[in-house]
Amino acid sequence: MQLYDTLSSIGYVKTCVFIWLTHHITVGLIRSIFEKYPRRNARGVPCAKKGGIRFTITGNPYHTMVLVWNVGGAGDVTCMEVKGHECKKWNTMNRNWGQVWVTSVVLVGQSLSFRVRTSDGRTTTSLNVAPRNWQFGQTFEGSNFK
C-alpha cells in the first residue's frame, strides 16, 4: 500500500511539473514573439465614419445615460457635455462604463444638445439633436468630426 501511495504521488508531481513547464515555455515564447516586433501606436490613425455621431439615450428621468457611438476622428471620447434648451450652461457628464455617459440633471421634456471631445483634443457640438419629445431608448444622430 505504501509503495502505491509513493508511485501515485510521483505521478502527481510529474503532472504538476509538466503543467508548470508547459505554462512557462508558452509564456516565454509569447513574450519573445512580442518583443521581436516594435510597438505601434493604435491611436495614430484617425477614424473616418459614415454618418454622424449617434447618441442612444437610456436610464430614467433622474439618471439619464447616453451611449455615444460612431465617433470619427480619434474615436475615443474623453469628455462629453449635455445641454437642455432650458439650461443656461453645458453640464459635464460622467463616464459610467465604456462609452456610456451619465448625468443626474433632469432633461426630460427638453431638446438636447451634446458636445463631444476626443483624445486628440478636437471637439464637435451637435445642437438640438434630440427634440423635446424624445423618449428613453431612442437614438439620435449628430454632427461628426470632418
C-alpha positions in Angstrom: 0.0 0.0 0.0 2.8 2.4 0.9 4.6 1.7 -2.4 1.3 2.5 -4.4 1.0 5.8 -2.5 4.6 6.7 -3.3 4.2 5.9 -7.0 0.9 7.8 -7.1 2.4 10.9 -5.6 5.3 10.7 -8.1 2.8 10.7 -10.9 1.1 13.8 -9.3 4.5 15.6 -9.1 5.3 14.7 -12.7 1.9 16.1 -13.8 2.5 19.3 -11.8 6.0 19.8 -13.2 4.7 19.1 -16.8 1.9 21.7 -16.3 4.4 24.3 -14.8 6.9 23.8 -17.6 4.3 24.0 -20.3 2.9 27.2 -18.9 6.4 28.9 -18.6 7.5 27.7 -22.0 4.3 29.1 -23.6 4.6 32.4 -21.8 8.3 32.6 -22.7 7.5 32.0 -26.4 4.7 34.6 -26.5 6.9 37.2 -24.8 9.8 36.6 -27.2 7.5 36.9 -30.2 6.0 40.2 -29.0 9.5 41.6 -28.1 10.6 41.0 -31.7 8.1 43.4 -33.2 8.1 47.1 -32.4 5.1 48.5 -30.6 2.8 50.7 -32.7 0.6 53.5 -31.5 -3.0 52.3 -32.2 -4.4 55.9 -31.8 -2.2 57.4 -34.5 -4.7 56.8 -37.4 -7.8 59.0 -37.5 -11.0 57.1 -38.0 -13.4 58.2 -40.7 -17.0 57.2 -40.0 -20.0 57.3 -42.3 -22.9 59.4 -41.0 -22.9 61.4 -37.8 -22.2 60.6 -34.2 -25.0 58.6 -32.6 -26.5 59.2 -29.2 -28.6 56.5 -27.6 -30.5 57.8 -24.5 -31.4 55.4 -21.7 -31.9 55.5 -18.0 -34.7 57.3 -16.2 -35.7 60.9 -15.6 -33.3 61.3 -12.6 -30.4 59.3 -14.1 -30.0 59.9 -17.8 -27.4 57.7 -19.6 -26.2 58.4 -23.1 -24.2 55.8 -25.2 -22.1 57.7 -27.8 -21.0 55.7 -30.8 -19.9 56.0 -34.4 -17.4 58.7 -33.3 -15.0 59.8 -36.0 -11.6 61.4 -35.5 -9.5 59.8 -32.8 -12.6 57.7 -31.9 -12.2 57.6 -28.1 -14.3 60.1 -26.2 -12.6 61.8 -23.3 -15.3 64.4 -22.3 -19.0 64.7 -23.0 -21.4 67.5 -22.1 -25.1 67.9 -22.5 -27.4 70.9 -22.5 -31.1 71.1 -22.5 -32.8 74.0 -24.2 -33.9 75.3 -20.7 -30.3 75.1 -19.3 -28.1 78.1 -19.3 -24.8 76.2 -19.3 -23.3 73.0 -20.5 -23.4 70.1 -18.0 -20.4 67.8 -17.9 -21.4 64.2 -18.0 -19.6 61.4 -16.1 -18.3 58.2 -17.7 -20.3 55.3 -16.4 -18.6 52.5 -18.3 -17.2 52.2 -21.8 -18.7 55.0 -23.9 -21.8 55.3 -21.7 -22.0 58.8 -20.1 -24.4 59.7 -17.3 -25.9 62.9 -15.7 -28.3 63.5 -12.8 -29.6 66.7 -14.4 -33.3 66.3 -15.2 -33.6 66.7 -19.0 -37.0 65.1 -19.8 -39.1 67.5 -21.9 -36.2 69.5 -23.2 -34.5 69.3 -26.6 -30.9 68.1 -26.1 -27.6 69.3 -27.5 -24.3 67.3 -27.0 -20.7 68.4 -27.0 -18.1 65.6 -27.5 -14.3 65.9 -27.1 -11.9 63.1 -28.2 -8.4 62.2 -27.1 -6.8 64.3 -29.9 -8.3 67.4 -28.3 -10.9 68.0 -31.0 -14.5 69.0 -30.1 -17.7 68.7 -32.0 -21.1 70.2 -31.0 -24.4 68.7 -32.0 -27.1 71.3 -31.4 -30.7 70.3 -30.7 -30.1 66.7 -31.7 -33.0 65.2 -29.7 -36.4 67.0 -29.9 -38.4 68.0 -26.8 -40.5 64.8 -27.0 -37.5 62.3 -27.0 -38.0 59.0 -25.2 -35.6 56.7 -23.4 -34.3 54.0 -25.8 -34.2 56.3 -28.8 -31.1 57.0 -30.9 -30.3 60.4 -32.5 -27.6 61.4 -35.0 -25.4 64.5 -34.6 -22.6 66.1 -36.4 -19.4 64.0 -36.7 -15.7 65.1 -37.0 -14.7 66.0 -40.5 
